[in-house]
Amino acid sequence: MVRNKTGNRAGHRHLRTAFAAMLLGPGTALAALEWNLQTPVTPVAQQMYDLHAFIFWVCVVIFVAVFGVMFYSIFKHRRSVGHKAHQFHENTTVEIIWTVIPFLILLFMAFPATKTILAMKDTTGPGLTVKVTGYQWKWSYDYLQEGFGFYSNLTTPLAQIENRAPKGEHYLLEVDKPMVVPVDTKVRLLITANDVIHSWWVPAFGVKQDAIPGFVRDTWFRADKPGIYRGQCAELCGKEHGFMPIVVEVKSKGDYAAWVSAQKQNAAAAGDDPNKVWDPKDLIARGEKVFASNCAACHQANGKGVPGAFPALDGSKIVNGPEAAQVALLLNGRPGTAMVSWKQLSDTDLAAVITYTRNSWGNHTGESIGPALIKTARQ
């Protein structure tokens, strides 16, 4: 009984805190219970947040006015105090009033909404342009002015996803390589997709743009302060839809310049000669990493696949058959199935993962596929 009374008092205090937060405004409610939009960090996101609060209070005023008049009329003109209903068929004045007033209210709301929409679409004069491509199931970022790019993959451990380990703070919202941009810089995004429709969405930036195969859509943002901001694919895109997060790291301009320099050096160091003759052991070791990052989600780390959904590679006729057939499958995919094209991978990475699958688990072809073969097949 004592515990119940204490729990009731705590519950009442929580309700009083929530009610006070509501009265003090959306900003306080956001800080107290986090039930509002995310804290904006770009000019457009701030406009969206202000518009959201403005429209909310307009609706509150309309609600109070309409229901206030209605309840007043019901109470003041009730039958029990002798009022009788007036009989009339049409009233031109009333018709005009209840048409003109809502029209004016809509105009009053449309002006800030239109201003925000125009700001969202103004991608002119960017200081940085990044091409964003959605894949099943990850993102790639190409820095067109800098000449390098990379893939961004989910890094949440499988043990957390399968509930075998406690979930981390950023469960399903952590990646190996975040998109990096400088602070106080207008960043234009060219957004497309390689396979199906995705959607690039970062709430704190006020950006949500569909990525459509065969089309390039653009949007922009300018982050006002450094930090790490997270989002997700917001378009149902298949089995792993919930496993392709977006992470953007906003750095100071000095730190960003240092990051760009390091990325260019890494890209130069990673450049592979397609005519290089690889040691099979090195190629298999590299292929294992490529497989873990790109293929294991469907075909499983043990190569057994998922019965009825994704075929096993262990003992596969394609993997153990003519190498040209497997090369063609990875380059072109298989229409009508979940097997998409992997031509975005480098010649060396494709050669490595093919060599790995042909010499792993129960597969022992003893064959080593060189990058030159992939280069020829592309042509």
NULORO-248717 format. One line per 10 residues: their letters; for each residue x, y, z of C-alpha. Coordinates in Angstrom, 2 decimals. Example, Ala and Ser with C-alpha at 12.3 -4.5 7.8 and 13.67 -1.06 7.14 Angstrom:
<tivexs>
AS	12.30:-4.50:7.80; 13.67:-1.06:7.14 .
</tivexs>
This chain:
<tivexs>
MVRNKTGNRA	0.00:0.00:0.00; 2.85:2.39:0.81; 4.46:1.63:-2.53; 1.21:2.34:-4.36; 0.75:5.71:-2.66; 4.35:6.66:-3.42; 3.91:5.57:-7.02; 0.73:7.65:-7.33; 2.47:10.75:-5.94; 5.36:10.24:-8.41 .
GHRHLRTAFA	2.88:9.82:-11.26; 1.08:13.02:-10.27; 4.37:14.93:-10.20; 5.20:13.62:-13.69; 1.82:14.73:-15.01; 2.23:18.19:-13.46; 5.68:18.50:-15.08; 4.29:17.48:-18.46; 1.39:19.92:-18.16; 3.73:22.77:-17.20 .
AMLLGPGTAL	5.96:21.95:-20.18; 2.94:22.13:-22.50; 1.97:25.55:-21.15; 5.48:26.96:-21.47; 5.69:26.12:-25.16; 7.09:23.62:-27.67; 10.73:24.34:-26.79; 10.25:23.41:-23.14; 8.23:20.33:-24.07; 11.11:19.23:-26.32 .
AALEWNLQTP	13.59:19.56:-23.47; 11.36:17.88:-20.90; 9.83:14.92:-22.72; 11.48:14.89:-26.18; 8.17:14.55:-27.97; 8.70:17.40:-30.40; 10.78:17.60:-33.58; 14.51:17.13:-33.23; 16.48:20.25:-32.31; 17.19:22.00:-35.63 .
VTPVAQQMYD	20.80:22.67:-36.67; 20.21:24.15:-40.15; 18.31:27.25:-41.29; 15.70:25.18:-43.14; 15.18:22.86:-40.18; 14.70:25.93:-37.96; 12.08:27.31:-40.36; 10.31:23.94:-40.36; 10.38:23.82:-36.56; 9.00:27.38:-36.28 .
LHAFIFWVCV	6.34:26.63:-38.90; 5.32:23.51:-37.00; 4.91:25.52:-33.76; 3.09:28.36:-35.58; 0.56:26.06:-37.26; 0.05:24.20:-33.98; -0.92:27.38:-32.14; -3.13:28.54:-35.02; -4.99:25.23:-34.74; -5.23:25.66:-30.96 .
VIFVAVFGVM	-6.77:29.13:-31.37; -9.25:27.85:-33.98; -10.16:24.91:-31.74; -10.75:27.14:-28.70; -12.73:29.72:-30.70; -15.00:27.21:-32.49; -15.70:25.01:-29.51; -15.95:28.04:-27.20; -18.71:29.56:-29.38; -20.40:26.20:-29.72 .
FYSIFKHRRS	-20.47:25.41:-26.00; -21.46:29.00:-25.13; -24.35:28.82:-27.58; -25.47:25.45:-26.30; -25.39:26.64:-22.67; -26.75:30.18:-23.10; -29.55:29.26:-25.49; -30.68:25.98:-24.01; -34.34:25.13:-24.00; -34.56:24.83:-20.21 .
VGHKAHQFHE	-34.20:28.62:-19.81; -36.96:29.37:-22.33; -35.05:29.83:-25.61; -36.65:28.64:-28.81; -34.78:27.74:-31.97; -35.04:30.27:-34.79; -36.32:28.94:-38.08; -34.49:30.16:-41.19; -33.49:28.59:-44.51; -30.63:30.72:-45.85 .
NTTVEIIWTV	-28.50:33.59:-44.59; -26.24:35.21:-47.15; -24.21:37.05:-44.52; -23.42:33.85:-42.62; -22.52:32.05:-45.86; -20.04:34.80:-46.76; -18.52:34.91:-43.27; -17.87:31.19:-42.97; -16.35:31.15:-46.46; -14.17:34.27:-46.22 .
IPFLILLFMA	-12.77:33.69:-42.72; -11.38:30.16:-43.43; -9.95:31.47:-46.71; -8.11:34.25:-44.88; -6.87:31.78:-42.26; -5.48:29.54:-45.00; -3.70:32.51:-46.59; -2.29:33.43:-43.20; -0.90:29.88:-42.85; 0.17:29.49:-46.50 .
FPATKTILAM	2.60:32.43:-46.53; 5.17:31.02:-44.04; 4.66:27.50:-45.45; 5.44:28.67:-49.00; 8.46:30.61:-47.77; 9.83:27.46:-46.11; 9.20:25.28:-49.18; 11.02:27.74:-51.44; 13.97:27.78:-49.04; 14.07:23.96:-49.08 .
KDTTGPGLTV	14.31:23.92:-52.88; 16.96:26.62:-53.28; 20.11:24.60:-54.06; 21.96:27.46:-55.77; 25.48:28.51:-54.81; 26.70:25.43:-52.90; 30.14:25.35:-51.35; 30.27:21.54:-51.58; 28.46:18.98:-53.74; 28.11:15.34:-52.71 .
KVTGYQWKWS	26.45:12.60:-54.74; 24.45:10.24:-52.52; 23.46:6.81:-53.86; 21.20:4.36:-52.11; 21.81:0.60:-52.39; 20.22:-2.45:-50.86; 21.22:-1.83:-48.12; 23.74:0.95:-47.61; 24.70:4.41:-48.86; 27.59:5.66:-50.93 .
YDYLQEGFGF	28.97:9.22:-50.89; 30.94:10.65:-53.81; 32.68:13.97:-53.25; 32.56:15.22:-56.82; 34.80:18.24:-56.31; 37.39:16.30:-54.32; 37.56:13.20:-56.51; 36.92:10.43:-53.98; 34.03:8.46:-52.53; 33.19:5.61:-50.16 .
YSNLTTPLAQ	30.43:3.32:-48.92; 28.76:3.72:-45.53; 27.68:0.45:-43.89; 25.83:-0.40:-40.68; 28.18:-1.42:-37.85; 25.71:-2.49:-35.16; 26.91:-5.94:-34.04; 24.80:-8.91:-35.13; 24.60:-10.03:-31.50; 22.64:-6.86:-30.62 .
IENRAPKGEH	20.29:-7.30:-33.59; 19.58:-10.89:-32.55; 19.08:-9.87:-28.89; 22.11:-11.84:-27.73; 23.79:-8.71:-26.33; 22.57:-5.44:-24.79; 21.70:-2.81:-27.37; 24.10:0.13:-27.66; 23.29:3.81:-27.40; 23.11:4.21:-31.18 .
YLLEVDKPMV	21.52:0.89:-32.02; 20.99:0.61:-35.81; 22.20:4.22:-36.18; 25.97:3.66:-36.40; 28.14:3.24:-39.50; 31.73:2.48:-40.39; 32.23:5.63:-42.48; 29.99:8.66:-41.85; 29.44:11.41:-44.38; 31.67:14.34:-43.36 .
VPVDTKVRLL	30.97:18.00:-44.18; 32.32:21.37:-43.01; 30.34:23.62:-40.69; 28.67:26.79:-42.03; 28.92:25.54:-45.62; 26.05:25.06:-48.05; 26.14:21.39:-49.04; 24.23:20.34:-52.13; 23.23:16.67:-52.31; 22.60:14.90:-55.61 .
ITANDVIHSW	20.51:11.91:-54.58; 19.80:8.78:-56.61; 19.55:5.00:-56.17; 21.09:1.97:-57.80; 18.28:-0.56:-57.37; 14.98:0.43:-55.71; 13.56:3.61:-54.19; 15.25:4.73:-50.98; 14.93:8.00:-49.03; 17.76:10.01:-47.46 .
WVPAFGVKQD	16.43:11.52:-44.22; 18.22:13.44:-41.45; 15.61:15.10:-39.18; 17.98:17.61:-37.55; 18.84:18.96:-41.02; 15.23:19.17:-42.19; 16.18:17.04:-45.20; 14.15:14.13:-46.58; 14.60:13.35:-50.26; 13.63:10.20:-52.16 .
AIPGFVRDTW	16.41:8.37:-54.02; 14.93:7.03:-57.26; 16.75:4.76:-59.74; 17.34:6.56:-63.04; 16.68:10.01:-61.58; 18.85:12.53:-59.78; 17.07:14.67:-57.17; 18.81:17.45:-55.30; 18.47:19.07:-51.91; 20.75:20.97:-49.53 .
FRADKPGIYR	21.62:21.81:-45.95; 24.00:24.07:-44.03; 24.82:22.88:-40.53; 25.31:25.68:-38.00; 27.38:23.75:-35.48; 29.77:20.79:-35.44; 28.49:17.45:-34.24; 27.26:14.04:-35.29; 23.73:13.81:-36.68; 21.85:10.63:-37.48 .
GQCAELCGKE	19.04:9.59:-39.77; 17.68:6.59:-41.66; 16.32:5.44:-44.96; 12.68:6.54:-44.83; 11.33:4.51:-47.77; 10.51:0.81:-47.43; 13.16:-0.69:-49.70; 13.31:-4.39:-48.88; 14.40:-6.92:-46.28; 17.18:-4.82:-44.73 .
HGFMPIVVEV	15.34:-1.48:-44.91; 15.79:-0.89:-41.19; 19.53:-1.52:-41.42; 20.78:1.35:-43.61; 21.33:4.30:-41.26; 22.69:7.73:-42.18; 25.37:9.41:-40.09; 26.69:12.87:-40.91; 29.64:14.34:-39.03; 29.95:18.11:-39.19 .
KSKGDYAAWV	33.51:19.27:-38.61; 35.17:22.65:-38.31; 36.58:23.85:-41.62; 40.14:23.15:-40.49; 39.31:19.62:-39.39; 37.35:19.03:-42.59; 40.33:20.09:-44.74; 42.53:17.65:-42.82; 39.95:14.90:-43.30; 39.78:15.55:-47.07 .
SAQKQNAAAA	43.56:15.37:-47.31; 43.60:12.04:-45.48; 40.83:10.64:-47.68; 42.72:11.57:-50.85; 45.84:9.88:-49.53; 43.88:6.75:-48.65; 42.21:6.71:-52.07; 45.59:7.00:-53.78; 47.05:4.23:-51.61; 44.08:1.97:-52.27 .
GDDPNKVWDP	44.28:2.39:-56.02; 44.83:-1.07:-57.50; 46.50:-1.96:-60.76; 43.93:-4.10:-62.64; 46.81:-5.93:-64.33; 48.47:-6.87:-61.04; 48.98:-10.58:-60.49; 47.76:-11.33:-56.97; 48.88:-14.05:-54.63; 45.77:-16.27:-54.16 .
KDLIARGEKV	46.07:-16.09:-50.36; 46.07:-12.28:-50.40; 43.13:-12.23:-52.79; 41.14:-14.63:-50.59; 41.90:-12.56:-47.47; 40.67:-9.42:-49.19; 37.64:-11.25:-50.55; 36.66:-12.35:-47.05; 36.41:-8.70:-45.97; 34.42:-7.74:-49.08 .
FASNCAACHQ	32.05:-10.66:-48.48; 31.53:-9.69:-44.82; 30.66:-6.10:-45.75; 28.42:-6.79:-48.73; 27.23:-10.39:-48.99; 27.04:-11.94:-45.52; 23.73:-10.23:-44.65; 21.91:-12.41:-47.19; 24.13:-15.43:-47.81; 25.32:-15.66:-44.17 .
ANGKGVPGAF	28.90:-15.81:-42.95; 28.92:-19.61:-43.28; 27.74:-19.47:-46.89; 24.57:-21.43:-46.10; 22.17:-18.64:-47.10; 18.57:-18.46:-45.83; 16.42:-21.34:-47.09; 13.55:-20.07:-49.19; 14.94:-16.53:-49.34; 18.64:-16.43:-50.23 .
PALDGSKIVN	20.49:-19.33:-51.87; 23.49:-21.00:-50.29; 26.90:-20.33:-51.81; 28.39:-23.40:-50.15; 28.03:-26.08:-52.80; 26.40:-23.68:-55.30; 26.51:-24.73:-58.96; 27.19:-21.11:-59.94; 30.11:-20.74:-57.53; 31.61:-24.10:-58.47 .
GPEAAQVALL	30.80:-23.80:-62.16; 32.38:-21.73:-64.97; 33.90:-18.55:-63.59; 32.38:-16.43:-66.38; 28.87:-17.22:-65.14; 29.64:-16.03:-61.61; 31.36:-12.89:-62.90; 28.31:-12.08:-65.06; 25.96:-12.66:-62.10; 27.83:-10.21:-59.87 .
LNGRPGTAMV	28.10:-7.57:-62.59; 24.50:-7.78:-63.82; 22.50:-9.21:-60.92; 19.47:-11.41:-61.53; 16.22:-9.53:-62.37; 13.18:-10.58:-60.37; 15.25:-11.69:-57.38; 17.03:-10.04:-54.44; 20.35:-10.49:-56.24; 21.30:-6.99:-57.37 .
SWKQLSDTDL	24.22:-5.85:-59.47; 27.51:-5.31:-57.62; 29.25:-3.49:-60.44; 29.84:-0.55:-58.11; 32.62:-2.58:-56.46; 36.11:-2.26:-57.90; 37.56:-4.88:-60.26; 39.90:-6.05:-57.51; 37.14:-6.33:-54.91; 34.94:-8.34:-57.29 .
AAVITYTRNS	37.82:-10.62:-58.21; 38.65:-11.06:-54.53; 35.14:-11.96:-53.40; 34.68:-14.40:-56.29; 38.00:-16.06:-55.45; 36.99:-16.20:-51.78; 33.62:-17.86:-52.44; 35.17:-20.40:-54.83; 37.69:-21.46:-52.19; 35.73:-21.31:-48.92 .
WGNHTGESIG	33.43:-23.55:-46.86; 32.91:-26.71:-48.92; 34.01:-25.08:-52.19; 37.52:-26.04:-53.28; 37.89:-25.09:-56.94; 41.47:-23.95:-56.41; 40.85:-21.13:-58.90; 42.07:-17.56:-58.50; 40.20:-14.84:-60.42; 42.29:-11.85:-61.46 .
PALIKTARQ	41.04:-8.24:-61.67; 41.90:-8.21:-65.38; 39.13:-10.74:-66.02; 36.57:-8.48:-64.32; 37.80:-5.48:-66.32; 37.38:-7.43:-69.56; 33.91:-8.63:-68.54; 32.79:-5.06:-67.87; 33.71:-4.12:-71.40 .
</tivexs>
